Amino acid sequence: MSLREGRCVGAEALIRWQHTARGLVAPHEFITLAEETGIIVPLGSWVLEEACREAARWCRDHRGPEGFVISVNLSARQLAQPDLPDQVARALGLAGADPRFLCLEITESALMDDVDTTIGAIQELKALGVRLSVDDFGTGYSSLGYLKRFPVDSVKVDRSFVDGLGTDPEDSAIVAAVVSLGRALGLTVVAEGVETEEQLSELMELGCDQAQGFFFAPPQPGIDMAALVARAPRWRLPEGAGRSFLSRSRRHAG
């Protein structure tokens, strides 16, 4: 959700395993194994293709809001695949999806696995017209130098820092630093894992651009999310925090 406009501007693709005996299985129960066995590569490819189809379908059938973006996580193994840019281009082409509607999220640790190879891969991805985001920012290598070298569009503040907003001064200081860094580098800053109004108010006070989490909507099937997007809902933002943020933004702009 945009904290400036109070409207839904994107969604993150989250995988679940519909097991015949165990029912719906959460990703933390199988993603690690998928990475260890290499299954994460075809699995990630399927997620990418499905997300592109969803994005195209939402824009075609539900007239999603202008600039709406679907975010898809890339694993380190996927990033290491030499044909990754071709996979992304094929997924977009098959779905008939506009590249601007796709954002690929890459963790700090994945970015730093093989810097030279990674730079080449993401430059090719950027050339396709997709957006790129650093996921779980602040929990990996946290080297600020790579932000200059990689053509990313946004950084996502890890939920471990968002959890302490309003109660832990150190978490607030870290989030404030990330927001300031993002603004200085021209990057969008997204806070993930927002669950309370207190956290949302603090993020607005700090001038964070966007937020996601259970406070706005729980994970849900694509068809339900499409209906939510089609309604283009606007959330009522905490008024005091909003005024403070807007006034500070005007001063900064002036």
Protein Blocks (a to p, Z undefined) as FASTA:
>chain_A
ZZklopafbdcdddddddfklopadfklmmmmmmmnopmmmmmmmmmmmmmmmmmmmmmm
nopaehiacdddddfklmmpmklmmmmmmmmmmnopafklpccdddfklmmmpmmlmmmm
mmmmmmnopacddehihilnopaklmmmpccfbdcddfklmmmgojamklmmmmmmmmmm
mmmnopacddehiabfklmmmmmmnopabdcdjkloccddfklmmmmmmnopacdddfkl
mmmmmmmmmmmmZZ
